[in-house]
Amino acid sequence: MKNITRGTLQTALALMLSAGAAVAAPNSPKPNLRGIESRQETIRDAVGQRDKSLETLLEEFRRNRIDDREEVGAFRGYRSVLQGLNAKELRSVIASLQTAQGEDALAPQSSISHKLDAIYMDWQRRNALLKLSAQFRMLADDQRANMVKTRDLATGTGSVRTAQDREFAMTARSFRQRDVVEKTRRLCDAFVMYLDQNPSVAAKPNVRAARDLAVGGQSPLSAFYVVGVGAADYKDAAAVAIPIREYFSHDPKGRAEALSFITENQADVGKLELQLRSSQTAPLLGHEAPEESAAFVGTVNEAALSLERKQVESSTSTQLRAFETMRDIARLLDPREKKEKLEQALEDLSKAIKDQEGVAGETKELKDPDDDTRELVNGQADVVLDTDLVKKDVQNLVPNASESLGKAIDRQQEARAALQETAKDPKVRGETANPEQVKALELMEEAKEAIIEELEELEKAENGEEKDSIETLEELRKKVEELKKQEEEIKRDSEKAKEAPAPSEDQKKAAEEAKNSAQEVFEAAKELALKADAIEEAKKDVPAELAKEIAEEAAKLADEPIKNAGKEAEESQKLADIAVKGEENVGEEVKAISEEALTDAKFALEEAAEKAADAAENAQKNDDLGAAAEPLEEAAKQLAEAAKEAAKAAENTDKAEEKDAAEAAKKDAEKIAALAKSMAQQAKGEIPDDIAKQLGDTAKDLAEQIAGIEKKAEEGNADAKDQLDGAKKALDEAIKAAAESAANNNQNLENAAKPLEKAAEEFAKAAKQAAEAARDAVTLDEKQAADKAQEDSEKAAEAAKEMAQKARGEIPDDLAQRLADAAKELAEKSVEDIKKNAENAQAQAGEQLNNAQKALEEAAKKAGEAAQANELKNLAKEQLSQAAEALKEAAQAAQKAAQQSGEQGEPGANQRNELRRQGEKQGEVKEGTQDAQRAANDLAPEAADTLGQAARQMDKSKENLDDGENAPDAQQAAIDALERALEQIDQKIAELEAARDQKAALEEVSKALEQIIEDQQDLNLDTAKAAEQAKAKAQEAGKPTENPPGNPEESKQQAQEQSQIGQDVNEVQVQAAAAQAPQQALQSLSAADGNIAQAKQDLGANQPKAARPDQAEALENLQDAKSAIDNAIADLAEQLGEETDNTNALADAAEAIAEAQAQTGAGQEQLPADAGQAGESFEQAGEAIQPFTNEAQLPAAAQEALQAAAGELTNAAAQAAAGQQPGAGEAAQAAQQALAAAAAAVELAQAAAEGQGEGQGEGQGEGQGEGQGEGQGEG
């Protein structure tokens, strides 16, 4: 497959740094050195700016809304490692160019190119699962967007007005769903191919579960037949295969079409083979191909078919199911650390909270009988979905947060149900739904706090001592065993509670006294709350004295009455405890059942006292806005006089400029005088004389703005035409009503209010449409246009809303501040402009204008003081309202305390007391179980899920016990779940112990292979030398050189050595099979065995040259086998939680590579004069890197490059020994190239190990995964 992305990235990066990797082809002309130098010179500045430049480029991608493209993720990877391209390296290029030594300059540039290759390959390896997870998440976003618009069609909330509009919208949704079907096929296919190439990853439980959701079972996310290109040998296929991936529906018809496609196109792929595969097939996981008659639809395709049948409700629910499945797959594949997952969950939850606040705010505003709640219902449904996603994301990470979110969802669903009750008035619906939404928000905030606390704990734990997986699980097992014992005790003791005796007469009497004391607190708190409510309902300013009185009474109530109630409750409780446990078992300190409720009442009363006292203090401020009226009237008077003077100046001058200035001064002075007069009337609480005209003019201005908003909406692809047309129509009605009112001395002005409110509503809807368009915009221009349309629509909505208030005669709460701001602006700007015109006109108006200015400044001051006082008075109202709420809470808590105290004297009281005590214990055990659930998440996810089930059963038990009722079924279910969790932990421990043993066995195999590889490398060098010497002798003798005989004694010795290596390989094969080595390793060992046998035969026949290809193949297969085994060891180490420190191995490898580069360079210099000495240098270079060619702690890219370098050095040494300088030179140059690539890969790994690889976790949204083709699919 053509790797377009990689080429694009390297080109873009080269352009950004103003430098390319100039590598000359063998026969290419000499490079333009001065041109290269000119480009390279800019690098010195670029080195210091590269990170900033990359960040700027990334930001530009984000602004253009393409941050989900693969290129962006690769750039992030490049950014994280560019620190490896140091200034010294780049300066050496420039220095070489300046001396015109172009050949010298090319080598370090080649190193840079190798680094870019290493960066890209390493980035791909590390981010494969992260990319797949991110792609499924983005695919889910696409599915959700279509689901929301399909739901709008089903509920009638979309911008569809006619049957034709609906038909068009239905077609659009259908096309979009088909697009989702195609994307899902390609992504699922890429996922399946990735698993085929990485069987060790495919075997992981979470990945296997994700695969089953994507393409497995009877109801997969996607189902299809796919035709792709293959070959008998996977290496041949990788080298020449072309990216054909053709998709067909998974039914007999689709299968027939796929087979027909193969027949028609087989000739076009030459020796390769077109292969048919079912998405259900996974041989490595034990899933064979289904029957040819089997038919699978796939959830995404099912949704598309429903749309084509015009079943919008059915398609909506199916699309929702597909969305949730996509998110489940993304969650299962997400390889990020717990901290990163929680940070993402915190961000998602914060957004959900903000959205819930928005829905709750709109719900609270429901008043009009004509209010349509359908959009609110959809909005609440969206918040439910977002909350549920976060709940699932943190289910085992922060169980208590997940629990809170589950309860929040219950409240959200209650609110949604209330909003759907169309038989009730919208206001009633809102009053029912809003308290549920408020409670949901409290629970969401509770969950948010729990996530933040968990993140803080993770920060603290980062420096803690790491334990291996088995040790951690063994500790977890002990904890779960203890939890099981505690739960069994709760069940046993709860059952015994029924044996508790009935209350004694003394206990009954004490209970009655405690009840009466708490009841008195309740009555008093209730009375105070009614007083505070009465003030609020009067809609007047808070009487300071009354607020002070409430504060004092609340403070008194929080003192002695609460204390007395508490003492009496404790006495009652003590008698109850003595009856159950005996006096000798009851201590001095007793906790009454009602203690918590009385404490809540005390705190609430103290808060009420504090708020009421603050309200009393703020209510004393003077907010006389009328004081600003007098200076405003004076300003109007002075401005009128100034206008007269300007008029005189206009009459008395013949100069055009002066006349124009005088006319302007007169006009502006009259206009501002009228405005000042109107402001004075408002300050006195009067309606301005020209209020109707003002409203009409403002409505006209808004109507004229609609065309501009509509244009921006169209440019931003926002579907807001219907809403803006509705706003225009409403404004026209308002203009007409205002004109009629103006003609009748402001009579019936309220008739303009309704259309103005309608206009505000339509503008708000247009803003919402523009916001959605901005979110979905493809280009930067579209986004900016949609953002502007949203901004202007929101401003227009606010203006129309204010005008409606004025039309109804309502005074804005911030009138004083508005007047203050307006008076200040008139004084500072408008009057100054009039002054300039008056001076230019020689008008004698300076004194009047100065007086007007002073009056306006005085008015601004007075209005500002009134605004400040008004703000404090409003604050007093809010504070008294808060005091009222606190008093209600106190009353409620006191009433609960009275009820609990009274119950102490009732039959069955002692039994209920015992059950409530067990409820407290149940809460503690539940918390411990959630802690265990959190601890089990990474190592034993199945046990974590089971522990979550146990915690939920404990929560049910606790609710019953807290109410004084037993819950034996829930307790037994919790015990059973804990027992299952123990079994699952045992199973996991057994698996890890087996993994530990297997790892040890594989390490022995790897060690043995390391020696065999070293022996084979040495033998390959000896055989290569013998072959080259035989060739040289044949040339000297004039004999054929195709397969010349070697030295018989040498060949015999080498055949014996090859035979011994073959025996060693046979022994290792047995060891590897017993250690359950990967199939790839066993296949490679078997292939190596065959290569070795053939090489031995050739050497036995004294044909060293013929033996060389088989020896090379044997070495490659041995290295492949060791690499596969080392990968398996690394996977097992990861399972066991073992940390691998490769710092020393990387440092040693870097040193060895540097030595090999130096020896190879020395050999290249020696080669023309002394080939024998050069050969020894090449041998020494090979010996330096030989121990690292299969070093498991090196990156795969480094190992591959070192293996290539070792092979070339072997060739170089052999040819040099035989005096073949040209061939030796070519091999040495190839070795240098491979060594440069190895050095780059090692340096990259060192940078990451030192914490410089910032981009390791960044990769979400990059690419569609490996192997996605470009063929057209058929459904």
LINSULVEN-V920214 format. One record per helix or strand of 2 or more residues. SS is the DSSP state (A for helix, B for strand). FROM is the first residue (numbers start at 0). TO is the last residue. If there is no record, write none. Layout:
SS,FROM,TO  SS,FROM,TO
This chain:
A,3,16  A,32,40  A,42,62  A,69,83  A,86,97  A,101,154  A,162,196  A,198,201  A,204,214  B,223,229  A,233,239  B,244,249  A,251,268  B,272,277  A,282,284  A,298,307  A,311,332  A,337,363  A,373,392  A,398,418  A,425,460  A,468,498  A,504,536  A,543,580  A,582,584  A,594,617  A,626,651  A,655,682  A,690,714  A,720,742  A,750,775  A,779,806  A,814,839  A,845,902  A,908,935  A,940,961  A,967,1036  A,1047,1073  A,1078,1099  A,1103,1134  A,1142,1165  A,1170,1185  A,1195,1216  A,1220,1248
